[in-house]
Amino acid sequence: MPLAKDLLHPSPEEEKRKHKKKRLVQSPNSYFMDVKCPGCYKITTVFSHAQTVVLCVGCSTVLCQPTGGKARLTEGQYQPPTCTSRRSPATFSCRRQLVQRNIVPSSPPFLGC
């Protein structure tokens, strides 16, 4: 009797819905991202699931606000990573979501180290 779904090749959407430890290959749901202040252009590293309001060090502008899970960024504040050593697969999925919301451009500039 054949199975209704393939257990060795699950779809990415199905894997994303699972708990982080019950996936075929364990991977975290959280990540760190660089956020640029629109006023003073300083870059701050922010945790994706921050539980407190993150303010800019230079001008005290609100960079992100906590929600029930992921922190919500203030519009237009995401700064893509500048070095390949800081990139992770989670960063790329975050970038894809920000491109879909038109917060960052779809074609990133060359990011050589």
N, CA, C and O atoms as a Tinker XYZ file with bonds, in Angstrom:
   452  protein
     1  N      0.848000   -1.175000    0.000000    73     2
     2  CA     0.000000    0.000000    0.000000    64     1     3
     3  C      0.897000    1.242000    0.000000    63     2     4     5
     4  O      1.692000    1.408000    0.925000    81     3
     5  N      0.795000    2.121000   -1.008000    73     3     6
     6  CA     1.664000    3.301000   -1.085000    64     5     7
     7  C      1.238000    4.375000   -0.083000    63     6     8     9
     8  O      0.069000    4.483000    0.290000    81     7
     9  N      2.218000    5.154000    0.334000    73     7    10
    10  CA     1.938000    6.264000    1.248000    64     9    11
    11  C      1.327000    7.436000    0.486000    63    10    12    13
    12  O      1.529000    7.580000   -0.720000    81    11
    13  N      0.583000    8.265000    1.199000    73    11    14
    14  CA    -0.062000    9.413000    0.566000    64    13    15
    15  C      0.935000   10.525000    0.262000    63    14    16    17
    16  O      0.689000   11.343000   -0.625000    81    15
    17  N      2.068000   10.571000    0.987000    73    15    18
    18  CA     3.067000   11.611000    0.724000    64    17    19
    19  C      4.464000   11.029000    0.860000    63    18    20    21
    20  O      4.666000   10.022000    1.540000    81    19
    21  N      5.406000   11.659000    0.220000    73    19    22
    22  CA     6.792000   11.215000    0.206000    64    21    23
    23  C      7.493000   11.729000    1.465000    63    22    24    25
    24  O      7.629000   12.939000    1.643000    81    23
    25  N      7.935000   10.829000    2.331000    73    23    26
    26  CA     8.566000   11.225000    3.588000    64    25    27
    27  C     10.014000   11.663000    3.405000    63    26    28    29
    28  O     10.527000   12.439000    4.212000    81    27
    29  N     10.683000   11.181000    2.361000    73    27    30
    30  CA    12.081000   11.547000    2.131000    64    29    31
    31  C     12.247000   12.864000    1.391000    63    30    32    33
    32  O     13.310000   13.480000    1.467000    81    31
    33  N     11.226000   13.306000    0.682000    73    31    34
    34  CA    11.317000   14.538000   -0.103000    64    33    35
    35  C     10.119000   15.439000    0.199000    63    34    36    37
    36  O      9.265000   15.629000   -0.667000    81    35
    37  N     10.040000   15.996000    1.410000    73    35    38
    38  CA     8.906000   16.869000    1.733000    64    37    39
    39  C      9.039000   18.214000    1.015000    63    38    40    41
    40  O     10.143000   18.638000    0.673000    81    39
    41  N      7.921000   18.865000    0.795000    73    39    42
    42  CA     7.940000   20.173000    0.137000    64    41    43
    43  C      8.489000   21.221000    1.111000    63    42    44    45
    44  O      8.349000   21.060000    2.323000    81    43
    45  N      9.110000   22.289000    0.604000    73    43    46
    46  CA     9.647000   23.338000    1.487000    64    45    47
    47  C      8.569000   23.992000    2.354000    63    46    48    49
    48  O      8.830000   24.349000    3.503000    81    47
    49  N      7.358000   24.149000    1.810000    73    47    50
    50  CA     6.274000   24.753000    2.591000    64    49    51
    51  C      5.891000   23.862000    3.770000    63    50    52    53
    52  O      5.622000   24.341000    4.871000    81    51
    53  N      5.872000   22.553000    3.511000    73    51    54
    54  CA     5.532000   21.597000    4.565000    64    53    55
    55  C      6.606000   21.590000    5.651000    63    54    56    57
    56  O      6.288000   21.516000    6.838000    81    55
    57  N      7.863000   21.664000    5.254000    73    55    58
    58  CA     8.970000   21.680000    6.214000    64    57    59
    59  C      8.952000   22.956000    7.044000    63    58    60    61
    60  O      9.264000   22.912000    8.234000    81    59
    61  N      8.598000   24.082000    6.452000    73    59    62
    62  CA     8.591000   25.354000    7.175000    64    61    63
    63  C      7.525000   25.360000    8.265000    63    62    64    65
    64  O      7.692000   26.009000    9.298000    81    63
    65  N      6.421000   24.633000    8.033000    73    63    66
    66  CA     5.343000   24.595000    9.023000    64    65    67
    67  C      5.682000   23.740000   10.232000    63    66    68    69
    68  O      5.114000   23.932000   11.307000    81    67
    69  N      6.609000   22.791000   10.066000    73    67    70
    70  CA     6.955000   21.890000   11.159000    64    69    71
    71  C      7.758000   22.608000   12.239000    63    70    72    73
    72  O      8.329000   23.675000   12.012000    81    71
    73  N      7.786000   21.998000   13.410000    73    71    74
    74  CA     8.610000   22.499000   14.501000    64    73    75
    75  C     10.073000   22.418000   14.104000    63    74    76    77
    76  O     10.460000   21.527000   13.348000    81    75
    77  N     10.888000   23.332000   14.600000    73    75    78
    78  CA    12.291000   23.407000   14.170000    64    77    79
    79  C     13.078000   22.135000   14.464000    63    78    80    81
    80  O     14.057000   21.862000   13.770000    81    79
    81  N     12.693000   21.353000   15.456000    73    79    82
    82  CA    13.413000   20.120000   15.769000    64    81    83
    83  C     12.800000   18.889000   15.107000    63    82    84    85
    84  O     13.397000   17.813000   15.150000    81    83
    85  N     11.633000   19.020000   14.499000    73    83    86
    86  CA    10.972000   17.878000   13.867000    64    85    87
    87  C     11.092000   17.893000   12.350000    63    86    88    89
    88  O     10.462000   17.084000   11.668000    81    87
    89  N     11.896000   18.808000   11.817000    73    87    90
    90  CA    12.137000   18.837000   10.377000    64    89    91
    91  C     13.086000   17.723000    9.990000    63    90    92    93
    92  O     13.756000   17.144000   10.846000    81    91
    93  N     13.148000   17.419000    8.698000    73    91    94
    94  CA    14.057000   16.395000    8.202000    64    93    95
    95  C     15.500000   16.769000    8.531000    63    94    96    97
    96  O     16.282000   15.920000    8.959000    81    95
    97  N     15.850000   18.032000    8.332000    73    95    98
    98  CA    17.137000   18.584000    8.758000    64    97    99
    99  C     16.815000   19.755000    9.671000    63    98   100   101
   100  O     16.162000   20.709000    9.249000    81    99
   101  N     17.269000   19.691000   10.920000    73    99   102
   102  CA    16.942000   20.733000   11.886000    64   101   103
   103  C     17.518000   22.069000   11.445000    63   102   104   105
   104  O     18.667000   22.144000   11.009000    81   103
   105  N     16.716000   23.123000   11.559000    73   103   106
   106  CA    17.183000   24.473000   11.251000    64   105   107
   107  C     16.388000   25.456000   12.096000    63   106   108   109
   108  O     15.200000   25.240000   12.334000    81   107
   109  N     17.018000   26.528000   12.552000    73   107   110
   110  CA    16.326000   27.474000   13.426000    64   109   111
   111  C     15.333000   28.337000   12.656000    63   110   112   113
   112  O     15.439000   28.498000   11.440000    81   111
   113  N     14.372000   28.885000   13.382000    73   111   114
   114  CA    13.403000   29.813000   12.802000    64   113   115
   115  C     13.878000   31.254000   12.914000    63   114   116   117
   116  O     13.351000   32.132000   12.231000    81   115
   117  N     14.858000   31.507000   13.757000    73   115   118
   118  CA    15.295000   32.872000   14.023000    64   117   119
   119  C     16.605000   33.176000   13.307000    63   118   120   121
   120  O     17.298000   32.273000   12.839000    81   119
   121  N     16.930000   34.456000   13.231000    73   119   122
   122  CA    18.141000   34.911000   12.556000    64   121   123
   123  C     18.457000   36.331000   13.018000    63   122   124   125
   124  O     17.632000   36.980000   13.660000    81   123
   125  N     19.641000   36.802000   12.692000    73   123   126
   126  CA    20.045000   38.170000   12.970000    64   125   127
   127  C     20.061000   38.934000   11.649000    63   126   128   129
   128  O     20.395000   38.373000   10.606000    81   127
   129  N     19.701000   40.206000   11.698000    73   127   130
   130  CA    19.707000   41.017000   10.485000    64   129   131
   131  C     20.249000   42.404000   10.800000    63   130   132   133
   132  O     20.144000   42.886000   11.928000    81   131
   133  N     20.821000   43.029000    9.801000    73   131   134
   134  CA    21.332000   44.386000    9.935000    64   133   135
   135  C     20.228000   45.350000    9.536000    63   134   136   137
   136  O     19.616000   45.203000    8.478000    81   135
   137  N     19.974000   46.344000   10.397000    73   135   138
   138  CA    18.929000   47.324000   10.153000    64   137   139
   139  C     19.579000   48.697000   10.101000    63   138   140   141
   140  O     20.337000   49.061000   11.001000    81   139
   141  N     19.287000   49.461000    9.053000    73   139   142
   142  CA    19.865000   50.794000    8.894000    64   141   143
   143  C     18.851000   51.840000    9.338000    63   142   144   145
   144  O     17.690000   51.792000    8.932000    81   143
   145  N     19.279000   52.774000   10.159000    73   143   146
   146  CA    18.419000   53.855000   10.626000    64   145   147
   147  C     18.206000   54.839000    9.472000    63   146   148   149
   148  O     19.175000   55.233000    8.822000    81   147
   149  N     16.954000   55.247000    9.201000    73   147   150
   150  CA    16.722000   56.183000    8.096000    64   149   151
   151  C     17.193000   57.601000    8.409000    63   150   152   153
   152  O     17.420000   58.391000    7.492000    81   151
   153  N     17.344000   57.934000    9.693000    73   151   154
   154  CA    17.753000   59.286000   10.056000    64   153   155
   155  C     19.251000   59.498000   10.044000    63   154   156   157
   156  O     19.748000   60.419000    9.396000    81   155
   157  N     19.982000   58.641000   10.766000    73   155   158
   158  CA    21.435000   58.843000   10.893000    64   157   159
   159  C     22.241000   57.808000   10.117000    63   158   160   161
   160  O     23.469000   57.881000   10.114000    81   159
   161  N     21.595000   56.849000    9.460000    73   159   162
   162  CA    22.230000   55.825000    8.616000    64   161   163
   163  C     23.195000   54.915000    9.369000    63   162   164   165
   164  O     24.092000   54.334000    8.759000    81   163
   165  N     23.026000   54.784000   10.679000    73   163   166
   166  CA    23.826000   53.820000   11.435000    64   165   167
   167  C     23.196000   52.440000   11.285000    63   166   168   169
   168  O     21.976000   52.311000   11.190000    81   167
   169  N     24.046000   51.406000   11.266000    73   167   170
   170  CA    23.572000   50.036000   11.105000    64   169   171
   171  C     23.588000   49.340000   12.459000    63   170   172   173
   172  O     24.590000   49.371000   13.173000    81   171
   173  N     22.469000   48.713000   12.804000    73   171   174
   174  CA    22.321000   47.991000   14.060000    64   173   175
   175  C     21.943000   46.549000   13.751000    63   174   176   177
   176  O     21.110000   46.304000   12.878000    81   175
   177  N     22.544000   45.592000   14.453000    73   175   178
   178  CA    22.186000   44.185000   14.300000    64   177   179
   179  C     21.016000   43.883000   15.226000    63   178   180   181
   180  O     21.076000   44.147000   16.427000    81   179
   181  N     19.953000   43.327000   14.654000    73   179   182
   182  CA    18.714000   43.076000   15.390000    64   181   183
   183  C     18.361000   41.600000   15.269000    63   182   184   185
   184  O     18.501000   41.012000   14.197000    81   183
   185  N     17.904000   41.004000   16.361000    73   183   186
   186  CA    17.436000   39.621000   16.369000    64   185   187
   187  C     16.027000   39.577000   15.789000    63   186   188   189
   188  O     15.212000   40.453000   16.078000    81   187
   189  N     15.733000   38.572000   14.978000    73   187   190
   190  CA    14.440000   38.509000   14.287000    64   189   191
   191  C     13.257000   38.362000   15.242000    63   190   192   193
   192  O     12.159000   38.829000   14.941000    81   191
   193  N     13.469000   37.722000   16.381000    73   191   194
   194  CA    12.398000   37.525000   17.350000    64   193   195
   195  C     12.620000   38.398000   18.590000    63   194   196   197
   196  O     12.395000   37.947000   19.713000    81   195
   197  N     13.055000   39.634000   18.392000    73   195   198
   198  CA    13.322000   40.541000   19.514000    64   197   199
   199  C     12.043000   40.751000   20.323000    63   198   200   201
   200  O     10.961000   40.917000   19.760000    81   199
   201  N     12.181000   40.743000   21.641000    73   199   202
   202  CA    11.021000   40.882000   22.516000    64   201   203
   203  C     10.909000   42.264000   23.125000    63   202   204   205
   204  O     10.004000   42.521000   23.919000    81   203
   205  N     11.817000   43.155000   22.763000    73   203   206
   206  CA    11.759000   44.537000   23.234000    64   205   207
   207  C     11.844000   45.464000   22.031000    63   206   208   209
   208  O     12.271000   45.051000   20.952000    81   207
   209  N     11.441000   46.708000   22.213000    73   207   210
   210  CA    11.556000   47.706000   21.153000    64   209   211
   211  C     13.031000   48.012000   20.962000    63   210   212   213
   212  O     13.735000   48.285000   21.934000    81   211
   213  N     13.511000   47.972000   19.722000    73   211   214
   214  CA    14.915000   48.253000   19.423000    64   213   215
   215  C     15.004000   49.679000   18.911000    63   214   216   217
   216  O     14.349000   50.043000   17.934000    81   215
   217  N     15.827000   50.489000   19.582000    73   215   218
   218  CA    16.015000   51.890000   19.217000    64   217   219
   219  C     17.377000   52.091000   18.582000    63   218   220   221
   220  O     18.315000   51.341000   18.853000    81   219
   221  N     17.483000   53.103000   17.739000    73   219   222
   222  CA    18.763000   53.464000   17.141000    64   221   223
   223  C     19.645000   54.076000   18.219000    63   222   224   225
   224  O     19.171000   54.848000   19.053000    81   223
   225  N     20.932000   53.732000   18.201000    73   223   226
   226  CA    21.871000   54.245000   19.198000    64   225   227
   227  C     22.118000   55.731000   18.984000    63   226   228   229
   228  O     22.284000   56.479000   19.947000    81   227
   229  N     22.143000   56.165000   17.722000    73   227   230
   230  CA    22.472000   57.554000   17.414000    64   229   231
   231  C     21.341000   58.531000   17.646000    63   230   232   233
   232  O     21.543000   59.575000   18.266000    81   231
   233  N     20.125000   58.202000   17.147000    73   231   234
   234  CA    19.046000   59.200000   17.188000    64   233   235
   235  C     17.785000   58.715000   17.901000    63   234   236   237
   236  O     16.777000   59.422000   17.891000    81   235
   237  N     17.808000   57.549000   18.510000    73   235   238
   238  CA    16.684000   56.983000   19.280000    64   237   239
   239  C     15.419000   56.770000   18.450000    63   238   240   241
   240  O     14.315000   56.840000   18.988000    81   239
   241  N     15.561000   56.512000   17.160000    73   239   242
   242  CA    14.426000   56.169000   16.311000    64   241   243
   243  C     14.069000   54.702000   16.542000    63   242   244   245
   244  O     14.958000   53.872000   16.733000    81   243
   245  N     12.782000   54.378000   16.527000    73   243   246
   246  CA    12.340000   52.991000   16.699000    64   245   247
   247  C     12.658000   52.219000   15.422000    63   246   248   249
   248  O     12.177000   52.572000   14.345000    81   247
   249  N     13.473000   51.160000   15.540000    73   247   250
   250  CA    13.847000   50.345000   14.383000    64   249   251
   251  C     12.912000   49.160000   14.195000    63   250   252   253
   252  O     12.557000   48.830000   13.064000    81   251
   253  N     12.505000   48.509000   15.295000    73   251   254
   254  CA    11.547000   47.409000   15.187000    64   253   255
   255  C     10.762000   47.294000   16.484000    63   254   256   257
   256  O     11.220000   47.689000   17.556000    81   255
   257  N      9.558000   46.736000   16.347000    73   255   258
   258  CA     8.678000   46.560000   17.494000    64   257   259
   259  C      8.334000   45.087000   17.631000    63   258   260   261
   260  O      8.151000   44.397000   16.628000    81   259
   261  N      8.244000   44.595000   18.872000    73   259   262
   262  CA     7.926000   43.176000   19.061000    64   261   263
   263  C      6.462000   42.890000   18.741000    63   262   264   265
   264  O      5.587000   43.733000   18.938000    81   263
   265  N      6.220000   41.679000   18.243000    73   263   266
   266  CA     4.857000   41.171000   18.079000    64   265   267
   267  C      4.812000   39.869000   18.861000    63   266   268   269
   268  O      5.675000   39.638000   19.708000    81   267
   269  N      3.857000   39.035000   18.610000    73   267   270
   270  CA     3.784000   37.765000   19.318000    64   269   271
   271  C      4.943000   36.838000   18.998000    63   270   272   273
   272  O      5.349000   36.046000   19.848000    81   271
   273  N      5.487000   36.918000   17.783000    73   271   274
   274  CA     6.596000   36.058000   17.370000    64   273   275
   275  C      7.758000   36.886000   16.871000    63   274   276   277
   276  O      8.608000   37.313000   17.654000    81   275
   277  N      7.797000   37.115000   15.561000    73   275   278
   278  CA     8.878000   37.898000   14.972000    64   277   279
   279  C      8.667000   39.380000   15.228000    63   278   280   281
   280  O      7.536000   39.851000   15.354000    81   279
   281  N      9.773000   40.105000   15.302000    73   279   282
   282  CA     9.695000   41.548000   15.480000    64   281   283
   283  C      9.314000   42.191000   14.149000    63   282   284   285
   284  O      9.759000   41.747000   13.091000    81   283
   285  N      8.497000   43.226000   14.205000    73   283   286
   286  CA     8.069000   43.924000   12.994000    64   285   287
   287  C      8.991000   45.109000   12.745000    63   286   288   289
   288  O      9.137000   45.981000   13.601000    81   287
   289  N      9.614000   45.137000   11.568000    73   287   290
   290  CA    10.515000   46.226000   11.209000    64   289   291
   291  C      9.728000   47.464000   10.831000    63   290   292   293
   292  O      8.629000   47.369000   10.283000    81   291
   293  N     10.296000   48.631000   11.126000    73   291   294
   294  CA     9.747000   49.869000   10.611000    64   293   295
   295  C     10.044000   49.890000    9.119000    63   294   296   297
   296  O     11.101000   49.410000    8.709000    81   295
   297  N      9.160000   50.424000    8.299000    73   295   298
   298  CA     9.284000   50.340000    6.839000    64   297   299
   299  C     10.620000   50.853000    6.330000    63   298   300   301
   300  O     11.104000   51.900000    6.760000    81   299
   301  N     11.212000   50.097000    5.403000    73   299   302
   302  CA    12.407000   50.525000    4.688000    64   301   303
   303  C     13.684000   50.554000    5.489000    63   302   304   305
   304  O     14.566000   51.357000    5.182000    81   303
   305  N     13.834000   49.709000    6.514000    73   303   306
   306  CA    14.997000   49.786000    7.372000    64   305   307
   307  C     15.940000   48.603000    7.256000    63   306   308   309
   308  O     16.964000   48.578000    7.938000    81   307
   309  N     15.634000   47.626000    6.421000    73   307   310
   310  CA    16.473000   46.434000    6.320000    64   309   311
   311  C     17.744000   46.745000    5.549000    63   310   312   313
   312  O     17.694000   47.396000    4.506000    81   311
   313  N     18.881000   46.286000    6.053000    73   311   314
   314  CA    20.176000   46.431000    5.380000    64   313   315
   315  C     20.690000   45.033000    5.091000    63   314   316   317
   316  O     20.914000   44.270000    6.031000    81   315
   317  N     20.891000   44.658000    3.814000    73   315   318
   318  CA    21.382000   43.313000    3.532000    64   317   319
   319  C     22.762000   43.092000    4.116000    63   318   320   321
   320  O     23.518000   44.050000    4.278000    81   319
   321  N     23.115000   41.849000    4.440000    73   319   322
   322  CA    24.433000   41.575000    5.008000    64   321   323
   323  C     25.535000   41.984000    4.042000    63   322   324   325
   324  O     25.384000   41.862000    2.826000    81   323
   325  N     26.655000   42.476000    4.597000    73   323   326
   326  CA    27.725000   42.989000    3.751000    64   325   327
   327  C     28.868000   42.009000    3.595000    63   326   328   329
   328  O     29.785000   42.267000    2.815000    81   327
   329  N     28.849000   40.895000    4.306000    73   327   330
   330  CA    29.946000   39.936000    4.233000    64   329   331
   331  C     29.358000   38.534000    4.121000    63   330   332   333
   332  O     28.360000   38.228000    4.775000    81   331
   333  N     29.959000   37.688000    3.308000    73   331   334
   334  CA    29.414000   36.348000    3.112000    64   333   335
   335  C     29.501000   35.496000    4.366000    63   334   336   337
   336  O     28.764000   34.518000    4.494000    81   335
   337  N     30.391000   35.844000    5.300000    73   335   338
   338  CA    30.511000   35.050000    6.518000    64   337   339
   339  C     29.304000   35.235000    7.431000    63   338   340   341
   340  O     29.069000   34.399000    8.303000    81   339
   341  N     28.527000   36.313000    7.255000    73   339   342
   342  CA    27.374000   36.559000    8.109000    64   341   343
   343  C     26.083000   36.062000    7.483000    63   342   344   345
   344  O     25.028000   36.140000    8.114000    81   343
   345  N     26.137000   35.558000    6.270000    73   343   346
   346  CA    24.923000   35.098000    5.605000    64   345   347
   347  C     24.537000   33.712000    6.092000    63   346   348   349
   348  O     25.392000   32.886000    6.413000    81   347
   349  N     23.254000   33.479000    6.140000    73   347   350
   350  CA    22.742000   32.157000    6.470000    64   349   351
   351  C     21.508000   31.909000    5.612000    63   350   352   353
   352  O     20.950000   32.864000    5.070000    81   351
   353  N     21.062000   30.667000    5.468000    73   351   354
   354  CA    19.853000   30.411000    4.684000    64   353   355
   355  C     18.647000   31.172000    5.207000    63   354   356   357
   356  O     17.783000   31.568000    4.425000    81   355
   357  N     18.573000   31.385000    6.519000    73   355   358
   358  CA    17.452000   32.134000    7.078000    64   357   359
   359  C     17.469000   33.574000    6.593000    63   358   360   361
   360  O     16.408000   34.163000    6.382000    81   359
   361  N     18.654000   34.157000    6.413000    73   359   362
   362  CA    18.758000   35.527000    5.922000    64   361   363
   363  C     18.187000   35.619000    4.516000    63   362   364   365
   364  O     17.509000   36.590000    4.181000    81   363
   365  N     18.460000   34.605000    3.686000    73   363   366
   366  CA    17.950000   34.645000    2.329000    64   365   367
   367  C     16.432000   34.546000    2.312000    63   366   368   369
   368  O     15.792000   35.210000    1.496000    81   367
   369  N     15.828000   33.734000    3.191000    73   367   370
   370  CA    14.372000   33.641000    3.206000    64   369   371
   371  C     13.766000   34.943000    3.702000    63   370   372   373
   372  O     12.702000   35.348000    3.234000    81   371
   373  N     14.431000   35.606000    4.643000    73   371   374
   374  CA    13.956000   36.905000    5.119000    64   373   375
   375  C     14.027000   37.915000    3.981000    63   374   376   377
   376  O     13.097000   38.698000    3.790000    81   375
   377  N     15.123000   37.905000    3.220000    73   375   378
   378  CA    15.277000   38.834000    2.101000    64   377   379
   379  C     14.175000   38.604000    1.066000    63   378   380   381
   380  O     13.641000   39.563000    0.508000    81   379
   381  N     13.829000   37.332000    0.804000    73   379   382
   382  CA    12.780000   37.031000   -0.162000    64   381   383
   383  C     11.452000   37.635000    0.296000    63   382   384   385
   384  O     10.700000   38.167000   -0.520000    81   383
   385  N     11.162000   37.558000    1.592000    73   383   386
   386  CA     9.925000   38.134000    2.110000    64   385   387
   387  C      9.942000   39.651000    1.994000    63   386   388   389
   388  O      8.918000   40.260000    1.682000    81   387
   389  N     11.105000   40.274000    2.243000    73   387   390
   390  CA    11.195000   41.722000    2.152000    64   389   391
   391  C     11.103000   42.196000    0.704000    63   390   392   393
   392  O     10.574000   43.276000    0.443000    81   391
   393  N     11.607000   41.408000   -0.231000    73   391   394
   394  CA    11.478000   41.755000   -1.651000    64   393   395
   395  C     10.014000   41.689000   -2.056000    63   394   396   397
   396  O      9.540000   42.537000   -2.812000    81   395
   397  N      9.292000   40.687000   -1.557000    73   395   398
   398  CA     7.876000   40.559000   -1.888000    64   397   399
   399  C      7.078000   41.740000   -1.355000    63   398   400   401
   400  O      6.078000   42.129000   -1.958000    81   399
   401  N      7.501000   42.316000   -0.239000    73   399   402
   402  CA     6.815000   43.481000    0.333000    64   401   403
   403  C      7.358000   44.802000   -0.218000    63   402   404   405
   404  O      6.918000   45.871000    0.205000    81   403
   405  N      8.310000   44.740000   -1.158000    73   403   406
   406  CA     8.928000   45.918000   -1.781000    64   405   407
   407  C      9.663000   46.796000   -0.782000    63   406   408   409
   408  O      9.671000   48.019000   -0.926000    81   407
   409  N     10.288000   46.187000    0.241000    73   407   410
   410  CA    11.092000   46.936000    1.202000    64   409   411
   411  C     12.524000   47.042000    0.711000    63   410   412   413
   412  O     13.174000   48.065000    0.922000    81   411
   413  N     13.026000   46.000000    0.059000    73   411   414
   414  CA    14.378000   46.023000   -0.499000    64   413   415
   415  C     14.288000   45.723000   -1.991000    63   414   416   417
   416  O     13.337000   45.072000   -2.424000    81   415
   417  N     15.257000   46.184000   -2.791000    73   415   418
   418  CA    15.213000   45.904000   -4.229000    64   417   419
   419  C     15.398000   44.416000   -4.514000    63   418   420   421
   420  O     16.023000   43.698000   -3.733000    81   419
   421  N     14.848000   43.963000   -5.638000    73   419   422
   422  CA    14.908000   42.539000   -5.961000    64   421   423
   423  C     16.292000   42.095000   -6.407000    63   422   424   425
   424  O     16.644000   40.932000   -6.208000    81   423
   425  N     17.086000   42.970000   -7.000000    73   423   426
   426  CA    18.437000   42.585000   -7.418000    64   425   427
   427  C     19.450000   43.262000   -6.502000    63   426   428   429
   428  O     19.644000   44.474000   -6.590000    81   427
   429  N     20.106000   42.488000   -5.613000    73   427   430
   430  CA    21.052000   43.094000   -4.677000    64   429   431
   431  C     22.335000   43.509000   -5.389000    63   430   432   433
   432  O     22.716000   42.896000   -6.386000    81   431
   433  N     23.006000   44.544000   -4.885000    73   431   434
   434  CA    24.298000   44.919000   -5.449000    64   433   435
   435  C     25.345000   43.869000   -5.105000    63   434   436   437
   436  O     25.110000   43.017000   -4.248000    81   435
   437  N     26.494000   43.921000   -5.764000    73   435   438
   438  CA    27.572000   42.975000   -5.489000    64   437   439
   439  C     28.046000   43.154000   -4.056000    63   438   440   441
   440  O     28.352000   44.272000   -3.641000    81   439
   441  N     28.110000   42.061000   -3.292000    73   439   442
   442  CA    28.492000   42.115000   -1.882000    64   441   443
   443  C     29.792000   41.359000   -1.672000    63   442   444   445
   444  O     29.802000   40.357000   -0.958000    81   443
   445  N     30.868000   41.797000   -2.259000    73   443   446
   446  CA    32.157000   41.120000   -2.119000    64   445   447
   447  C     32.875000   41.525000   -0.854000    63   446   448   449
   448  O     32.727000   42.653000   -0.384000    81   447
   449  N     33.653000   40.612000   -0.299000    73   447   450
   450  CA    34.407000   40.911000    0.918000    64   449   451
   451  C     35.843000   41.211000    0.577000    63   450   452
   452  O     36.645000   41.488000    1.469000    81   451
